Amino acid sequence: MRLALLAAALLVPLAAAAAETRIPDRALEQATTLRERALADDTAWKVTESLTTEVGPRIAGSEADARAVAWAVAKFRELGFDKVWTEPVTFPKWERRSESAAVVGANAQPLAVTALGGSPGGTVEAEIVRFPDLAALEAAPEGSLAGRIAFVDYQMPAARDGSGYGPGGAIRSRGPSLAIRKGAIGFLMRSAGTDSHRVPHTGITHFDEGLAPVPSAALSIPDADQLARLAARGPVKVRLSLDCGWDGEYTSQNVIGEITGRSKPREVVLLGAHLDSWDLGTGAVDDAAGIGITMAAARLVKQMPRRPARSIRVVAYANEEQGLVGGRAYADRHAGEIAVHQLAAESDFGAGRIYAFNTGAPEHAQAATRQIAQALAPLGIEHAPGQGGPGPDIIPLAAKGATWAWLAQDGTDYFHLHHTADDTLDKIDPEALKQNVAAWAVFAWLAAEAEGDFGSKPGATPRPAN
């Protein structure tokens, strides 16, 4: 018995070692050639240019949304994907028609504003009450804003990892409901952005159940500064007029293209980006660039001398902007196939150069994660153990157990453009875009060639994004 137990104990580490996920030397050698080819390839630029020029702004539920879906189907086919299909995504449709705001009275002057997605229409004219941040609004006495407009003047800092967006985004999502609970008849916020241009940043907001929504808008940053200076001089009255609102339901599509694997075609490495955009700019950095990067990377992998072992699946998600709607629909539809998703990652942070890489893989696949990181190092990308998390549309899939990968882009200036009229093609650096494609192509190739799995299991809990 003791000998049997000893033998069993010795077999445990051997079994664990045998189960370790590794990437073959041949695949690593081929990744060098793939990387250099990608750095000379302009497919991502052509795709991004095509989407932003031929479709332009493509707010979820609009006529342009339908054109974007048709465009994506055609583009996947043009690029030579083996399989192309769509999956329906249904959601309430919100429309923006017109918007304006102005200081009225002795210091009368116009203000540059944009309605927050989800805001109702209407015109309100009232004195503003300025709050430096969300906590100050939360601390305001009940009823203290009766008949007034709340103005939250939080200044979002720029950061390479975009960490300042957490507090800024929270004001947009939670601020209107808090203001209503204090009695406000309207809501204004300094845009969740880091630029100094007179272009306001939109974005979705939600109203708590049981509350009567009020007109809610974001001020451009210079206009927020102007309003704060006026408020420091005494009472200020503002007129806010919005023509916008919900208008029934709409069914869009997740558009999916796949490169079929040679030996494990049912297992997939998922590359994602979102197809929709807000309506103010042409959605170049958010997120046509991601569409271009992921389509181009998969196409380059297909052009390798031999196909990857696993399939490469690119998902152009519907309606990310209004609550990860396409990402949730995909995760629900494929909930029974979590284990076949080896790694899932999304490009949705602009077109800045990638500087870090990590995965949420369990211990047995950490060696493979390090091998991928080493292959990415010549692109100026560092391995960042313990950091990162799933991209927005990957969150629902990761919550069901899929293993995520993270390719961190430099977002120092991303929130200069995010959700604004300035989000246009000219802001993208073609060379940085190529570096992105090289990183994504190498990552996808090596993940698809790995021997062993990356640990996607139903019911696993994703590590949160930093």
N, C-alpha and C positions, 0 to 999 in steps of 0.2 A: 504493500500500500504506500509506504513512504517513497519507494522508488517511483511509483506511478505519479504521486503528487509532485515529486521533484521534476520528473519529466514534463508534466503539465505546466509547471511554473516556468521551466526553461522555454517552452513553446510559446508562451504569451508574448514576450518581446519579439520573437521571431515572426509571429503572426502580425504584430503591429508594424514591424519593419516592412513586411511584405505588402501591407496595405497602404504604405506611404505613397502619396501621389507625387510623381516626378515627371519631368518633361524630357523626352529623349534628346540625346546630343544632336542627332540629325536635324530635329526641328529647331533647336537653338541656332545651329549653323545657318539654316535657311532663313531664320529671322533677320540675320544681318543683311542679306540681299533684299529682303522685303522692306526693311527699314529704309535702305538707300533708294529703292524704287519709289517708295511713298514720298520721300522728301523732294522728288523731282516730278511728282504727279499733281496735276491741277484739277482733278475731277471734283474735289470738294468745293473749290471756288466756282466751277461751272454750275454745279448743282445749287449752291447757295444763291448765285446770281440769277439762275433760272426761276427759283421759287419766289424770290423777293421782287423780281421784275415782272414775271408773267402772272403771278397771283397777287403779290403785294400784301397789304394787311388782310388777315384772315381770322377775324374774331369768330369764336365758336357759335354756330347756328346761323351764320350769314351765308349769302350767296357765294362769297369767296371761300368759305369753308368747303362747300361742295366742289368748287373748282380746285381747291388744294388736294382734296381726296383724289379726284381724277388725275391731277398732275402727278401725285405720288405713285399711283398705280402705273401710269405710263412711264415714269422715270425708273422705277424698279425694273420694268421690262426692258427699257432701253439700255440699262446697265448690265443686263444679262443675268439677272437673278433667276434661279431655277423654278421657284414657286412664288407666286404673288397672289395675295388674297386680302379680303377685308372682313372685319368683324364689327357689328353694329354697336354704337354707343349712344344712348338716349339721355337727354338732359333738358332742363328748363332753358329757354332762350332769353337772353338779356340783350336789349338794344340801346345804343346811344344815338340820340338824334341832334341835340344841341345843348350848349352849356355856356353860362356866363356868370360873372360875379363882379361886384363893384363896391367900393366904399361910397357911402352916400352921406350927404351933409356938407359941412364946411371944408373937408379935405377930399371931396369927391374925386374918384379916379378908378379906372378899371383894374381888375385883378385877373391874372392868368390862372385858370383852374381847369380841372377835369373831373367829371363825375367818377366816383368809385364804382366798379362793377358791382351790380346788385342793388345800387341805390334806386329809390323811387324818384319819379319826377316831381316837380313842384317848385314854387317860388316862396322863399321866406325872406323877410327883412327884419333884422333885429340887431341889438347890441351884441358884440362878441365878448366872450370871457376867455382870456388866454391862460393856458396851462403849459408849463415847461415840459411835462412828460405825462405818461399814462398814469403813473402813481398819483400825481397831483390831481388828475381828473377823478380817479377812484376815491380819493380822500375828500372830495368836495361834498358838502352836506346835501342830503336828500332835498330835492326841490329848489336848490340854489340856482339852477339854470333855467327855471321856468320862464318861458317866453324869450329865451336867449339862444345864441349860437355858440357852441363850444368850439374852441380853436386850440388844438394841441400842437405845440411848437417844438417838438423834439428834433434835434439835429443829429442825423445818422452819420457816424464816422466811416470813412473808407477803410477797407482792409483787404489784403490779398485773398483771404479765405471767405470774404463776404459775411463775417460774423456780426457786423453791425446791423445786418438786415433783420435779425431776430427781434430786437426791440422796435425797429421801425415798422416791420410788418405787423407786429402785434397791435400797434396803434391803429393801423388800417382795419384789421380784422375785429378787434375788440372795442375800439374807441367809440364808434357810433352807438352801440348798445349801451355802453356805460353812460354816454351823454344823455341818451333818452331816459335812462333810469334816474338821472339828476334833473330831468324836466326840460332838456333842450329841445328846440324845434328844428335845429339844423346842426350840421357837423362839418368842420373844416380841419384839415391837418396840413402841416408842412410835409411835402412829398417825402416818401421813403426813398431817398436818393442822395447822391454825393456830389452832384454837379453844381455849377453856379449859373446855369442857363435859365432863361425864362420859359422853360418847358415843364409842365407838371407831369407827375408820374401817376398813372392809374393803377388798378389792381383790384382784385375781388374783395368785397366785404360781406359779412353775414350779420343778420339781425337775430337776436335771441327770440325764441318762440314766445309768443304772447305780447311782444312789443309792436307798436305801430311804427314802421320805418319812417325815417325823416331824410330829406335831401342831404347827401353826404358827398364831399368832394375833397380833392387834394389841391393845394396851392403850389405853384412853382416855388423853388427855394428863394429867389430874389423877392417874390411877392410875399412870402411868409416873413422875410426880414422886414419888408416895408410895413406889413400889417403889425408886426411886433413893435416897430418904432412908433407907429401911430398910437398903439395901445398904451405905450409908455407916456404919451402926452395927455391922455384922457380917454373918455368913452368914445368908442368907435362903432358905427352902425354899418352893417354890410347887407347888401341884397344878393342872394344866391338864387339863380334860376337854372333848373335842370329839366330837360325833356328827355327822359330815358325810362327804362323799366322792363319788367318781364313780359313776354309775349308768347305764351304757349310752350309747347315742347318741340324738340328737334332731334332727329336721329342722324348723327354723323358716323364716321367709321374710323377704327384703328386700321391703318394700312400696313401690311406685313410682307416683307420680301425675305426669301430664304435661299441660302447656298447649301445644297445638300451634301452632307458628309459622306466620305467614301466607305467607312467601316462601321460607324456608330451613328447613322443618320437620324435616329430618333432622339438622341441627346443633342441639346442645343446650347450654344453660347449666345446670349441675347444682348444685342446692342440697341439702345433706345434713344429717342429724342422726341420732342413733341412738335406736331405739325401745325397746331393753331398758334395764333399770336393775338396780342391786343390790337386795337384798330388805329392807334395814333401814328405809329411808324410803319415800317414794312417788315418788322419782326426779324431783322437780320441776325442780331446776336442772340435773340430770344424768340425762336430757337432754330431759324433756318440754318445757322452754322452747324448746330448739332445734327440736323438732318443730312447736311452735306458731308460732315465728318464720318458719320456712321455708314452711310451708303457707300462712300468712297473706300473706306477701310475694308468693308466686306467684299467689294468688287476686286480690290487688290489681292485679297486672300484667295479668291476664286481663280485668279490668274497665276497662282503658284504652279510649279511643274506638276505637282499632284495635289488633289483636293485635301482639305483637312479631314481628320478622322471624324469629327463631329460636325453637325450642321451649324452654320452661322445664321442667326435670325435677326433681322433688323425690324424694329417696330417703330412706326411713325404714329405716336399716340395722339388721339383726339382730345381736345378740351382739357389740357393740363391746367390752363390759366385759371379756371373757375373751380378748382378743387380736385385735381388729379383724377378727373372723371374717366378718361381713357385708361389710365393705369389701374384704377379699381376694376373697371370692366374686364380688362385683360386678366388680372389676377383671379377674378371670380370665374371667368370662363375656363381658365387653365388650372384651377385649383387641384384637380386630380392628377396633374402632370408636373407637380413641383419638382419631383426627383429627377426629371429629365432635363431640367434647367441647370446646367453645370455652374455657370456664372452669369450674372445679369448686371449690366452697367448702363448708365445714361449720360449722354453729353447734353447738359442743359445749364451751362454757366458761361455762355459766350464763346469767344474764339481766342482768348488769351492762351499763352503757352502753358503746357502742362508741367507741373513742377514736383508732383508727388504721386505715389501709387501705393495702394494696399487693397487687400480683400478681407472679407469677413469669414474666410475659410477656417474650419477647425484645425486642430494641431496637425492631423495627418496630411493636410494639404499646404502647410506653411512652407515646406521646402519648395514646392512648386511656385508659391507666391514669390519667394525670394528669387527663384530662377527667372521669373517674368520681370521682376524689378531689375535684375542684373542686365537683362536684355534691353531694358528701357533706359538704363543709366547713360549711354552715349547721347541720348536726347536731352540730357540735363535734368532727368527725373530721378528723384530720390525715393528709396523705400521708406515708408512712414508707418512702422508697426504700431498698432494701437490707435491709429487715427482713421478718419474717414467714415463713410457710411453710404447707404443706398441713395441714388439720385431720386428726385421727387416721384417720378412715375414708377420707380422700382420699389418704393416703400411698401405698397400693398402686396407685391409679390414676395418681398423679403419677409413681411409679417406672416406669410403662410409657409415660410421655411426656405425660400430660395437664397442661395449664397450670393452676396453682392461683391462687386469690384468697384474701385474708386480711382478715377484718374483726375487729379485735382488741377483745375485751371487757375491761372493768375487772374483774379477778379478785381484787381485794384481799381480799375475804371469801369467795371461792369455796371455798377449802379449809377454811373453818369448817364447811362442810356436806357436802363431797364424800364420798360413800360412807358416809354416816351415817344414823341414824334421824332426824336433824334436817333431812334434805333433803325438805322439804314445801312445799306451795303458798304458805303464808303468808310465806315468805322472799323471794318475788318481788315486785319493785316494778313495778306496772302501767305507770307512766310510762316507766321504763327499758325495759320490754318493747316499748312503742310506738316508742321511738327505735330499737331494734334492727330492728323491722319496717320502719320508714321507710328505714333504711340498706340492708337487704337488698332491698327492693323497688326502690329506685333503682338499686342495683348490678345486679340481675338485668335490669331494663328496659334499661339502657344497654348492658350486655354483649350482650344479645340484639339490639339495634338497631345495633351497631357495623358499619361498612363495612370489610371486611377481616377477617383472622383473628387470634386471640390466640396462635397458635403451637403448639397441641397437635400433637406429632409422636411417632410410635412410637419408643421407645428413648431418649427424652430423660431427663436426670437431674434430679430435683427439687431445688430449693434447700432445705436443712433449715430447720425452724421454729426461731425464736429462743427 
